[in-house]
Amino acid sequence: MSKLRQTPSQTVGPYFAYGLAPTQYGYDLKSLFTPVLAQPHAQGEHIRITGQVHDGAGQTVMDALIEISQLDASGQSVTSLLDAEAKGFSGFGRCGTGTLPGNHFEFHTVKPAAAAPGQAPFIDVCVTLRGLLAHVFTRIYFDDEAAANSQDAVLASVPAERRATLIARRESSGAGVAYRFDIHLQASAHGKETVFFNL
């Protein structure tokens, strides 16, 4: 009798699209979390977070799964399903890069407040994709929060020449306020490698 071996990690194959974001990929299953974190009645400035994931050759990745988690516009975390329903804000979202034009991701949320004095507003990001044996973590800071960013201890711990890879650029259009945040898995002619945190 042959010995059973370990099955592939979820992050190795493109399996996560089916199980973690089925609605986005056209499966007849309800996604527990979607790219929409904020309902219309959620308090705060409604924004979009949009971007692409680039590989070491600078090409966009079509099968990445991006997860974000954040505080609300008052700097509070969501503590329960009832809390999320009352606020109209889930605090957590998922988006794959395989169904949107240009292999991009897009989240509809509210701009978070800082958790405490001396910290800048930020969004936590987790990236999962085929061939990446362990998911990676990064953060989104905002380019229009320069004063708060200059005081943030985590951002200050990053070498100055690499901090820009954590800063989302504000873009205003007829569709409202958006922040552009591209993720570069490695440095290439298209951009510096994004700072990833060892958690």
Number of C-alpha atoms within 10 A of each C-alpha: 3 4 5 6 6 6 6 9 13 16 19 16 15 16 14 19 22 16 15 20 23 19 17 22 17 12 13 10 14 14 16 12 18 21 22 19 23 25 17 9 11 20 16 15 11 19 21 21 24 17 19 22 24 25 17 16 13 17 14 19 21 21 20 26 25 23 20 22 19 27 23 26 21 13 15 15 18 19 10 10 11 10 13 18 13 12 16 16 25 27 23 21 22 24 25 29 24 18 15 13 9 13 19 21 25 22 23 18 28 24 25 23 19 20 18 10 9 13 17 24 22 23 20 15 19 16 21 22 26 20 12 16 14 14 16 17 19 19 22 22 24 21 15 12 13 12 11 16 21 13 14 16 12 11 20 12 9 14 10 9 8 14 15 17 21 22 24 22 19 16 12 11 7 5 8 10 14 21 23 17 23 23 21 25 22 16 15 15 8 14 16 18 17 22 21 18 10 7 6
